[in-house]
Amino acid sequence: MSAVDTNLGADFGAGLSADDFKLAFRNHAAGVAVITADVGDGPVAMTATSVFSVSAEPPLLVFSISDMSSSTPTIEQAKTVVVHLLEAEQYPLAKLGATHGVDRFADTTQWTRLPTGEVVFPAAHAWIRGEIVQRTRAGQSILVTVHALEAKLPDPADAAAPLVYYNRQWHALTEQSRLG
Amino acid sequence: MSAVDTNLGADFGAGLSADDFKLAFRNHAAGVAVITADVGDGPVAMTATSVFSVSAEPPLLVFSISDMSSSTPTIEQAKTVVVHLLEAEQYPLAKLGATHGVDRFADTTQWTRLPTGEVVFPAAHAWIRGEIVQRTRAGQSILVTVHALEAKLPDPADAAAPLVYYNRQWHALTEQSRLG
């Protein structure tokens, strides 16, 4: 598959300014994931707040990668990725994947490789290994669609406290944050 | 533009089961939006937890619509949509857009039309009006990419309490849910 299958990068008329667009999204929260990939020249890991489930059958998820991310060139070339869906406990991992200029794999006790070769962080309560089935250029980012192949599932008995990000802050959802 | 520009609906090898895929995503939270559209035969409104910002310049956002949603045939044909990004206060609106078999526009005091014709719910703290620039079939859903044209921006002076959804429950993010 080519690095980008379809292109939506160029010709738009006048739209909302970048500042207004960011402000409109200021209060929109998102779940947090760390995505890993490796094309043979060393693994990459990036924190993403754009992961969502698109279809359960076939099982497809989507995320976007910005041209500004150091992990993007690798994810552009990768055949497979691992998407770690994080709980509040894994907040240090989320911060690691969002910190510039550090070796995100320096602590070799924190990660391992699957039999299929991909890098995983076992601390994550849930992860999905999948094949990239489409890449779509969209402005300064690429939308990546992934077909889920394999997963580590969360323990249904565990009390869940999902990790959430908004407006540059990290939050944990608990019974206290629940409405109604 | 055709209803669906690119197709990713069919041929995948064996993947994760639908049940396991849903379980993996169980603890993944999402911000909440209500999307409205109208192609001339009456407005539709649907609650979506798949909205994310893809690119600020040009300003592009993405969401997905399931084949099972009653609003999908209209959004498939629409040229423009309004994406309302909700705070906890607008929780009744989110429930309205997620309730089957009700007339979501019965209370005519809750909505109005923009000069450009689209339906908006003014109670939302922020909304974005945009043009649909791409539709991509992905399994049982369609990925919709929107170029933002106009917005109602949140008041930066307002204390924000974003509305979040996970595992069939609604949550509000506040200072109490903050980590670190």
HADDOCK unambig.tbl for C-alpha pairs under 7 A between the chains (distance, minus, plus):
assign (segid A and resid 15 and name CA) (segid B and resid 59 and name CA) 6.93 0.50 0.50
assign (segid A and resid 15 and name CA) (segid B and resid 148 and name CA) 5.73 0.50 0.50
assign (segid A and resid 15 and name CA) (segid B and resid 149 and name CA) 4.28 0.50 0.50
assign (segid A and resid 16 and name CA) (segid B and resid 59 and name CA) 6.45 0.50 0.50
assign (segid A and resid 16 and name CA) (segid B and resid 148 and name CA) 5.65 0.50 0.50
assign (segid A and resid 16 and name CA) (segid B and resid 149 and name CA) 4.94 0.50 0.50
assign (segid A and resid 16 and name CA) (segid B and resid 150 and name CA) 5.63 0.50 0.50
assign (segid A and resid 18 and name CA) (segid B and resid 56 and name CA) 4.87 0.50 0.50
assign (segid A and resid 18 and name CA) (segid B and resid 57 and name CA) 5.53 0.50 0.50
assign (segid A and resid 18 and name CA) (segid B and resid 59 and name CA) 6.28 0.50 0.50
assign (segid A and resid 21 and name CA) (segid B and resid 56 and name CA) 6.45 0.50 0.50
assign (segid A and resid 21 and name CA) (segid B and resid 59 and name CA) 6.38 0.50 0.50
assign (segid A and resid 22 and name CA) (segid B and resid 56 and name CA) 6.86 0.50 0.50
assign (segid A and resid 23 and name CA) (segid B and resid 153 and name CA) 6.55 0.50 0.50
assign (segid A and resid 24 and name CA) (segid B and resid 126 and name CA) 5.88 0.50 0.50
assign (segid A and resid 24 and name CA) (segid B and resid 127 and name CA) 6.95 0.50 0.50
assign (segid A and resid 24 and name CA) (segid B and resid 153 and name CA) 5.09 0.50 0.50
assign (segid A and resid 24 and name CA) (segid B and resid 154 and name CA) 6.33 0.50 0.50
assign (segid A and resid 27 and name CA) (segid B and resid 160 and name CA) 6.49 0.50 0.50
assign (segid A and resid 27 and name CA) (segid B and resid 162 and name CA) 5.52 0.50 0.50
assign (segid A and resid 28 and name CA) (segid B and resid 31 and name CA) 5.44 0.50 0.50
assign (segid A and resid 28 and name CA) (segid B and resid 85 and name CA) 6.31 0.50 0.50
assign (segid A and resid 28 and name CA) (segid B and resid 162 and name CA) 6.21 0.50 0.50
assign (segid A and resid 29 and name CA) (segid B and resid 30 and name CA) 6.34 0.50 0.50
assign (segid A and resid 29 and name CA) (segid B and resid 31 and name CA) 4.51 0.50 0.50
assign (segid A and resid 29 and name CA) (segid B and resid 162 and name CA) 6.38 0.50 0.50
assign (segid A and resid 29 and name CA) (segid B and resid 164 and name CA) 6.68 0.50 0.50
assign (segid A and resid 30 and name CA) (segid B and resid 29 and name CA) 6.34 0.50 0.50
assign (segid A and resid 30 and name CA) (segid B and resid 30 and name CA) 4.69 0.50 0.50
assign (segid A and resid 30 and name CA) (segid B and resid 31 and name CA) 5.31 0.50 0.50
assign (segid A and resid 31 and name CA) (segid B and resid 28 and name CA) 5.42 0.50 0.50
assign (segid A and resid 31 and name CA) (segid B and resid 29 and name CA) 4.52 0.50 0.50
assign (segid A and resid 31 and name CA) (segid B and resid 30 and name CA) 5.30 0.50 0.50
assign (segid A and resid 50 and name CA) (segid B and resid 52 and name CA) 5.97 0.50 0.50
assign (segid A and resid 52 and name CA) (segid B and resid 50 and name CA) 5.97 0.50 0.50
assign (segid A and resid 54 and name CA) (segid B and resid 64 and name CA) 6.38 0.50 0.50
assign (segid A and resid 54 and name CA) (segid B and resid 141 and name CA) 6.29 0.50 0.50
assign (segid A and resid 55 and name CA) (segid B and resid 138 and name CA) 6.98 0.50 0.50
assign (segid A and resid 55 and name CA) (segid B and resid 139 and name CA) 5.61 0.50 0.50
assign (segid A and resid 55 and name CA) (segid B and resid 140 and name CA) 5.45 0.50 0.50
assign (segid A and resid 55 and name CA) (segid B and resid 141 and name CA) 5.99 0.50 0.50
assign (segid A and resid 56 and name CA) (segid B and resid 18 and name CA) 4.88 0.50 0.50
assign (segid A and resid 56 and name CA) (segid B and resid 21 and name CA) 6.44 0.50 0.50
assign (segid A and resid 56 and name CA) (segid B and resid 22 and name CA) 6.87 0.50 0.50
assign (segid A and resid 57 and name CA) (segid B and resid 18 and name CA) 5.54 0.50 0.50
assign (segid A and resid 57 and name CA) (segid B and resid 139 and name CA) 6.67 0.50 0.50
assign (segid A and resid 57 and name CA) (segid B and resid 140 and name CA) 6.92 0.50 0.50
assign (segid A and resid 58 and name CA) (segid B and resid 139 and name CA) 5.71 0.50 0.50
assign (segid A and resid 59 and name CA) (segid B and resid 15 and name CA) 6.93 0.50 0.50
assign (segid A and resid 59 and name CA) (segid B and resid 16 and name CA) 6.45 0.50 0.50
assign (segid A and resid 59 and name CA) (segid B and resid 18 and name CA) 6.28 0.50 0.50
assign (segid A and resid 59 and name CA) (segid B and resid 21 and name CA) 6.36 0.50 0.50
assign (segid A and resid 64 and name CA) (segid B and resid 54 and name CA) 6.40 0.50 0.50
assign (segid A and resid 85 and name CA) (segid B and resid 28 and name CA) 6.31 0.50 0.50
assign (segid A and resid 126 and name CA) (segid B and resid 24 and name CA) 5.89 0.50 0.50
assign (segid A and resid 127 and name CA) (segid B and resid 24 and name CA) 6.96 0.50 0.50
assign (segid A and resid 138 and name CA) (segid B and resid 55 and name CA) 6.99 0.50 0.50
assign (segid A and resid 139 and name CA) (segid B and resid 55 and name CA) 5.63 0.50 0.50
assign (segid A and resid 139 and name CA) (segid B and resid 57 and name CA) 6.66 0.50 0.50
assign (segid A and resid 139 and name CA) (segid B and resid 58 and name CA) 5.68 0.50 0.50
assign (segid A and resid 140 and name CA) (segid B and resid 55 and name CA) 5.44 0.50 0.50
assign (segid A and resid 140 and name CA) (segid B and resid 57 and name CA) 6.90 0.50 0.50
assign (segid A and resid 141 and name CA) (segid B and resid 54 and name CA) 6.29 0.50 0.50
assign (segid A and resid 141 and name CA) (segid B and resid 55 and name CA) 5.99 0.50 0.50
assign (segid A and resid 148 and name CA) (segid B and resid 15 and name CA) 5.75 0.50 0.50
assign (segid A and resid 148 and name CA) (segid B and resid 16 and name CA) 5.64 0.50 0.50
assign (segid A and resid 149 and name CA) (segid B and resid 15 and name CA) 4.31 0.50 0.50
assign (segid A and resid 149 and name CA) (segid B and resid 16 and name CA) 4.93 0.50 0.50
assign (segid A and resid 150 and name CA) (segid B and resid 16 and name CA) 5.61 0.50 0.50
assign (segid A and resid 153 and name CA) (segid B and resid 23 and name CA) 6.56 0.50 0.50
assign (segid A and resid 153 and name CA) (segid B and resid 24 and name CA) 5.08 0.50 0.50
assign (segid A and resid 154 and name CA) (segid B and resid 24 and name CA) 6.33 0.50 0.50
assign (segid A and resid 160 and name CA) (segid B and resid 27 and name CA) 6.50 0.50 0.50
assign (segid A and resid 162 and name CA) (segid B and resid 27 and name CA) 5.53 0.50 0.50
assign (segid A and resid 162 and name CA) (segid B and resid 28 and name CA) 6.22 0.50 0.50
assign (segid A and resid 162 and name CA) (segid B and resid 29 and name CA) 6.41 0.50 0.50
assign (segid A and resid 164 and name CA) (segid B and resid 29 and name CA) 6.69 0.50 0.50
assign (segid A and resid 170 and name CA) (segid B and resid 178 and name CA) 5.94 0.50 0.50
assign (segid A and resid 170 and name CA) (segid B and resid 179 and name CA) 5.58 0.50 0.50
assign (segid A and resid 171 and name CA) (segid B and resid 177 and name CA) 5.20 0.50 0.50
assign (segid A and resid 171 and name CA) (segid B and resid 178 and name CA) 4.23 0.50 0.50
assign (segid A and resid 171 and name CA) (segid B and resid 179 and name CA) 5.17 0.50 0.50
assign (segid A and resid 172 and name CA) (segid B and resid 177 and name CA) 5.41 0.50 0.50
assign (segid A and resid 172 and name CA) (segid B and resid 178 and name CA) 6.42 0.50 0.50
assign (segid A and resid 172 and name CA) (segid B and resid 179 and name CA) 6.61 0.50 0.50
assign (segid A and resid 173 and name CA) (segid B and resid 177 and name CA) 6.40 0.50 0.50
assign (segid A and resid 177 and name CA) (segid B and resid 171 and name CA) 5.23 0.50 0.50
assign (segid A and resid 177 and name CA) (segid B and resid 172 and name CA) 5.42 0.50 0.50
assign (segid A and resid 177 and name CA) (segid B and resid 173 and name CA) 6.42 0.50 0.50
assign (segid A and resid 177 and name CA) (segid B and resid 177 and name CA) 6.48 0.50 0.50
assign (segid A and resid 178 and name CA) (segid B and resid 170 and name CA) 5.93 0.50 0.50
assign (segid A and resid 178 and name CA) (segid B and resid 171 and name CA) 4.23 0.50 0.50
assign (segid A and resid 178 and name CA) (segid B and resid 172 and name CA) 6.38 0.50 0.50
assign (segid A and resid 179 and name CA) (segid B and resid 170 and name CA) 5.59 0.50 0.50
assign (segid A and resid 179 and name CA) (segid B and resid 171 and name CA) 5.19 0.50 0.50
assign (segid A and resid 179 and name CA) (segid B and resid 172 and name CA) 6.58 0.50 0.50
